[in-house]
Amino acid sequence: MLKNSTILITGGTGSFGHTFVPMTLERYGPRKLIVYSRDEMKQWEMAKKFAGDNRVRFFIGDVRDRERLYRALDGVDYVVHAAATKIVPTAEYNPFECVKTNIIGAMNLIDACIDKGVKRVVALSTDKASSPINLYGATKLASDKLFVAGNSYAGGHDSRFAVVRYGNVMGSRGSVIPFFMSVKDKGSLPITDGRMTRFMISLEQGVELVWHAFADMQGGEIYVKKIPSMSVTDIARAVAPEAKHEVIGIRPGEKLHEQMIGAEDAQYTYAYPEHFKILPAIHNWSADPHRIKDGVKVAEDFVYASDSNPEWMSVAALQAWIQANAHKIGAI
């Protein structure tokens, strides 16, 4: 599907983009891959990694800027929407800015993709969008709803929209693993709460889920990757086995445990070997056999949360992952 196509990724200089771009170039050989973002320095640094590859283009722009999106999307076949204001405390203290990017930006992109004839759009979501308690999660829930409804909003146009949702990306810039690594020599690690748990996923798994969504989507699906959980104390032990733990309390807007599928979504959710799929509640699309395919309906009271997850990552497994990926942890 993506072979010889033109692909644009918003927020493409972030952690996801740094993995998506080289993996997609190698796997599918697109005609053109456009990195759309607002930080010129990040684009300049990223461009050096792809010097000489004429398939990779860079386009300065903001998803808040509707007119700029229209220009950038000219001739584009597929879009990955990764742009977001996503640091939880930053969103709590800068709520207007978070709404402008995560909600208004999603609206702008949906309109522009429909009008410019983009075939398929996959938007990145987060576990925090399920039963949100913080502004970031609330804006991403709104964004998810916009992309699901975008399939109806498109009317007679061929543009289709889907969402992928996953948890804590291991080793990404600003996440807990590189933070613990940066302070481990002090002899103690700051722990928000010893009971806290998180979902764990690699960037490569996130990219593969986006590829699957492009290939599988009819429009309106939310894809949820089956991934393991870890307690924050086990993450700390994997990074610095001898370090003491200093409990500092939960940050504003932070959850004790994360959730990717709530009980309210269970009636629309189907299980597959490596993922779940939440189907749209609107237009009776949740009963559409083309969307269900070979899925198995989950139980009525099903909840997919990090504390009740049947799959857990061990300290040894995370240590092995850190050793294998030490060169890129926190770098992108």
C-alpha positions as CSV (number, residue, x, y, z in Angstrom):
1,M,0.0,0.0,0.0
2,L,2.7,2.5,1.0
3,K,5.1,1.5,-1.9
4,N,5.8,4.3,-4.3
5,S,3.4,6.6,-2.4
6,T,3.8,10.0,-0.9
7,I,3.6,10.0,2.9
8,L,3.5,13.0,5.3
9,I,4.1,12.8,9.0
10,T,3.2,15.7,11.3
11,G,5.4,16.2,14.3
12,G,7.9,14.2,12.3
13,T,11.0,15.3,14.2
14,G,9.9,13.7,17.4
15,S,10.8,10.2,18.8
16,F,8.2,8.4,16.7
17,G,9.3,10.2,13.4
18,H,12.9,9.3,13.9
19,T,12.0,5.7,13.9
20,F,9.1,5.7,11.5
21,V,11.0,7.5,8.7
22,P,14.0,5.1,8.3
23,M,11.9,2.0,8.9
24,T,9.3,3.0,6.3
25,L,11.9,4.0,3.8
26,E,13.5,0.6,4.1
27,R,10.3,-1.5,4.2
28,Y,8.1,0.2,1.6
29,G,10.3,2.5,-0.5
30,P,7.9,5.4,-0.8
31,R,8.3,7.9,-3.6
32,K,8.4,10.8,-1.1
33,L,8.3,11.0,2.7
34,I,7.6,14.5,4.1
35,V,8.5,15.5,7.6
36,Y,6.2,18.3,8.8
37,S,7.1,20.1,12.0
38,R,7.6,23.5,13.5
39,D,11.1,23.3,14.9
40,E,13.7,24.3,12.4
41,M,16.6,23.1,14.5
42,K,15.2,19.6,14.9
43,Q,14.6,19.5,11.2
44,W,18.1,20.6,10.4
45,E,19.5,17.9,12.8
46,M,17.3,15.2,11.3
47,A,18.0,16.2,7.7
48,K,21.7,15.5,8.3
49,K,20.8,11.8,8.9
50,F,19.1,11.6,5.5
51,A,21.5,13.6,3.5
52,G,21.6,12.4,-0.1
53,D,18.2,10.6,0.1
54,N,16.0,12.7,-2.2
55,R,12.9,10.8,-1.0
56,V,13.0,12.6,2.4
57,R,11.7,16.2,2.4
58,F,11.3,18.7,5.2
59,F,8.4,21.2,5.6
60,I,8.3,23.8,8.3
61,G,4.7,24.2,9.6
62,D,2.4,23.9,12.5
63,V,-0.8,21.9,12.6
64,R,-2.5,25.0,14.1
65,D,-1.9,26.7,10.7
66,R,-4.7,25.4,8.4
67,E,-3.4,27.1,5.3
68,R,0.1,25.7,5.7
69,L,-1.3,22.2,6.0
70,Y,-3.2,22.6,2.8
71,R,0.1,23.5,1.0
72,A,2.0,20.7,2.6
73,L,-0.6,18.0,1.8
74,D,-0.7,18.7,-1.9
75,G,-0.2,15.4,-3.7
76,V,0.1,13.4,-0.4
77,D,-1.4,9.9,-0.3
78,Y,-1.0,8.9,3.4
79,V,-0.6,10.9,6.6
80,V,0.6,9.9,10.0
81,H,-0.4,12.4,12.7
82,A,2.2,12.4,15.4
83,A,2.2,16.1,16.3
84,A,1.0,16.8,19.9
85,T,1.6,18.7,23.1
86,K,2.1,15.7,25.3
87,I,4.0,16.4,28.5
88,V,1.3,16.0,31.2
89,P,2.4,18.9,33.6
90,T,3.1,21.2,30.6
91,A,-0.4,20.7,29.4
92,E,-1.8,21.3,32.9
93,Y,-0.1,24.6,33.2
94,N,-0.6,25.7,29.6
95,P,-4.1,24.4,28.8
96,F,-4.9,26.8,26.0
97,E,-1.8,25.8,24.1
98,C,-2.5,22.1,24.5
99,V,-6.1,22.6,23.2
100,K,-4.8,24.6,20.2
101,T,-2.4,21.8,19.1
102,N,-4.2,18.7,20.1
103,I,-7.8,19.6,19.2
104,I,-7.8,22.5,16.8
105,G,-4.8,21.0,15.1
106,A,-6.7,17.7,14.6
107,M,-9.6,19.6,13.1
108,N,-7.4,21.4,10.7
109,L,-5.7,18.2,9.6
110,I,-9.0,16.4,9.0
111,D,-10.4,19.2,6.9
112,A,-7.2,19.6,4.9
113,C,-6.8,15.8,4.3
114,I,-10.4,15.6,3.0
115,D,-10.1,18.6,0.8
116,K,-6.7,17.5,-0.6
117,G,-7.8,13.9,-1.3
118,V,-5.5,12.1,1.1
119,K,-6.4,8.4,1.0
120,R,-5.6,7.3,4.6
121,V,-4.7,9.0,7.8
122,V,-3.5,7.3,11.0
123,A,-3.4,9.4,14.2
124,L,-1.3,8.5,17.2
125,S,-3.1,8.4,20.5
126,T,-2.2,7.5,24.1
127,D,-3.3,5.4,27.0
128,K,-4.1,8.7,28.7
129,A,-7.0,9.2,26.3
130,S,-8.9,6.3,28.0
131,S,-10.9,7.6,31.0
132,P,-8.7,10.7,31.1
133,I,-8.0,12.7,34.3
134,N,-5.5,15.2,32.9
135,L,-5.9,17.7,30.1
136,Y,-3.5,16.0,27.8
137,G,-5.6,12.8,27.9
138,A,-8.8,14.8,27.6
139,T,-7.5,16.6,24.4
140,K,-6.4,13.3,22.9
141,L,-9.7,11.7,23.7
142,A,-11.3,14.6,21.8
143,S,-8.8,14.2,19.0
144,D,-9.6,10.4,18.8
145,K,-13.3,11.2,18.5
146,L,-12.6,13.8,15.8
147,F,-10.6,11.3,13.7
148,V,-13.3,8.6,14.2
149,A,-16.1,10.9,13.2
150,G,-13.9,12.2,10.3
151,N,-15.0,9.2,8.3
152,S,-18.6,10.4,8.4
153,Y,-17.6,14.0,8.0
154,A,-15.7,13.1,4.8
155,G,-19.1,12.5,3.1
156,G,-18.6,11.3,-0.5
157,H,-14.8,11.8,-0.3
158,D,-12.5,8.8,-0.2
159,S,-10.4,9.9,2.8
160,R,-10.4,7.4,5.7
161,F,-9.2,8.0,9.3
162,A,-8.1,5.6,12.0
163,V,-6.3,5.8,15.4
164,V,-3.5,3.8,17.1
165,R,-3.2,3.9,20.9
166,Y,-0.3,2.7,23.0
167,G,1.5,3.4,26.3
168,N,4.9,4.5,27.5
169,V,7.4,4.4,24.7
170,M,10.6,2.9,26.1
171,G,13.6,5.2,25.9
172,S,11.9,8.1,24.1
173,R,13.1,11.6,24.8
174,G,11.6,12.9,28.1
175,S,10.4,9.5,29.3
176,V,11.2,7.7,32.5
177,I,14.1,5.4,31.4
178,P,16.4,8.2,30.1
179,F,15.5,10.3,33.1
180,F,16.4,7.6,35.5
181,M,19.7,7.0,33.6
182,S,20.5,10.7,33.8
183,V,20.3,10.8,37.6
184,K,21.3,7.2,38.7
185,D,24.8,8.3,39.6
186,K,23.4,10.3,42.5
187,G,22.7,7.1,44.4
188,S,18.9,7.6,44.6
189,L,16.0,7.7,42.1
190,P,12.9,9.8,42.5
191,I,9.8,7.6,42.5
192,T,6.4,9.1,42.2
193,D,4.6,6.3,43.9
194,G,5.8,2.7,44.5
195,R,2.4,1.3,43.4
196,M,2.5,3.0,40.0
197,T,2.4,0.8,36.8
198,R,2.9,1.6,33.1
199,F,2.4,-0.1,29.7
200,M,5.7,-0.6,27.9
201,I,6.2,-0.5,24.1
202,S,9.2,0.1,21.8
203,L,9.1,2.7,19.0
204,E,9.6,-0.1,16.5
205,Q,6.4,-1.8,17.7
206,G,4.6,1.5,17.5
207,V,5.6,1.9,13.8
208,E,4.5,-1.6,13.0
209,L,1.1,-0.9,14.5
210,V,0.7,2.2,12.3
211,W,1.6,0.0,9.2
212,H,-1.0,-2.5,10.3
213,A,-3.6,0.2,10.7
214,F,-3.0,1.5,7.2
215,A,-3.4,-2.0,5.7
216,D,-6.4,-3.1,7.8
217,M,-8.5,0.0,8.3
218,Q,-12.0,0.6,6.9
219,G,-12.2,3.9,8.8
220,G,-12.9,4.8,12.4
221,E,-11.0,2.0,14.2
222,I,-8.9,2.5,17.3
223,Y,-6.0,0.0,17.3
224,V,-4.6,-0.9,20.7
225,K,-1.3,-2.9,20.8
226,K,-1.1,-5.8,23.3
227,I,2.0,-4.9,25.3
228,P,3.4,-5.7,28.8
229,S,3.2,-3.7,31.9
230,M,5.9,-2.8,34.5
231,S,5.9,-1.2,37.9
232,V,7.8,2.0,38.2
233,T,9.9,0.4,41.0
234,D,10.9,-2.4,38.6
235,I,11.9,0.1,35.9
236,A,14.1,1.8,38.5
237,R,15.7,-1.5,39.5
238,A,16.4,-2.3,35.9
239,V,18.2,1.0,35.4
240,A,20.0,1.2,38.7
241,P,19.8,-2.0,40.8
242,E,21.7,-0.5,43.8
243,A,20.0,2.9,43.9
244,K,17.7,3.9,46.7
245,H,14.1,5.0,45.9
246,E,12.9,8.4,47.0
247,V,9.1,8.8,46.9
248,I,8.2,12.3,45.7
249,G,4.5,12.0,45.0
250,I,2.4,11.9,41.8
251,R,2.7,15.0,39.5
252,P,-0.3,17.1,38.6
253,G,-2.6,15.2,36.3
254,E,-0.8,11.9,36.6
255,K,-2.5,8.5,37.1
256,L,-1.4,5.7,39.4
257,H,-2.2,3.2,36.6
258,E,-2.8,3.7,32.9
259,Q,-5.7,2.3,30.9
260,M,-6.1,1.8,27.2
261,I,-9.6,0.3,27.0
262,G,-12.3,1.2,29.5
263,A,-15.4,-0.9,30.4
264,E,-17.5,1.6,28.4
265,D,-15.7,0.6,25.2
266,A,-15.8,-3.1,25.8
267,Q,-19.1,-3.5,23.9
268,Y,-17.3,-2.2,20.8
269,T,-14.0,-4.0,21.3
270,Y,-12.6,-7.1,19.5
271,A,-9.4,-9.0,20.3
272,Y,-6.8,-10.2,17.7
273,P,-3.6,-12.1,18.2
274,E,-1.4,-9.0,18.7
275,H,-3.8,-6.1,19.3
276,F,-7.3,-5.0,20.2
277,K,-9.6,-3.0,18.0
278,I,-12.2,-0.5,19.3
279,L,-14.8,-0.1,16.6
280,P,-16.9,3.1,16.1
281,A,-20.1,3.4,18.1
282,I,-21.6,5.7,15.5
283,H,-23.6,4.5,12.4
284,N,-23.6,1.0,13.8
285,W,-20.1,0.6,12.4
286,S,-19.2,-1.6,15.4
287,A,-21.3,-4.4,13.8
288,D,-19.7,-4.1,10.4
289,P,-18.1,-7.5,9.4
290,H,-15.6,-5.7,7.2
291,R,-14.3,-3.9,10.3
292,I,-14.6,-6.9,12.7
293,K,-13.0,-9.4,10.3
294,D,-11.7,-12.3,12.4
295,G,-11.9,-10.5,15.7
296,V,-13.3,-12.0,18.9
297,K,-15.6,-9.9,21.0
298,V,-14.2,-9.2,24.5
299,A,-16.1,-9.7,27.7
300,E,-18.7,-7.1,28.7
301,D,-16.7,-6.0,31.7
302,F,-13.3,-6.0,29.9
303,V,-10.8,-3.4,30.9
304,Y,-7.3,-3.1,29.5
305,A,-5.2,-1.4,32.3
306,S,-1.6,-1.5,33.3
307,D,-2.2,-2.9,36.8
308,S,-4.5,-5.8,35.7
309,N,-2.6,-6.6,32.5
310,P,-1.9,-10.4,32.2
311,E,1.5,-9.7,30.5
312,W,4.4,-8.2,32.5
313,M,7.9,-7.3,31.5
314,S,10.6,-8.5,33.9
315,V,13.6,-6.5,35.2
316,A,15.9,-8.8,33.3
317,A,14.0,-8.2,30.1
318,L,14.2,-4.5,30.4
319,Q,17.9,-4.6,31.3
320,A,18.5,-6.6,28.1
321,W,16.5,-4.0,26.1
322,I,18.5,-1.1,27.6
323,Q,21.8,-2.8,26.8
324,A,20.8,-3.4,23.2
325,N,19.4,0.1,22.7
326,A,21.7,2.2,24.9
327,H,23.0,4.2,21.9
328,K,19.6,5.7,21.2
329,I,17.9,6.0,24.6
330,G,16.8,9.6,25.1
331,A,18.5,10.7,22.0
332,I,15.3,11.2,19.9
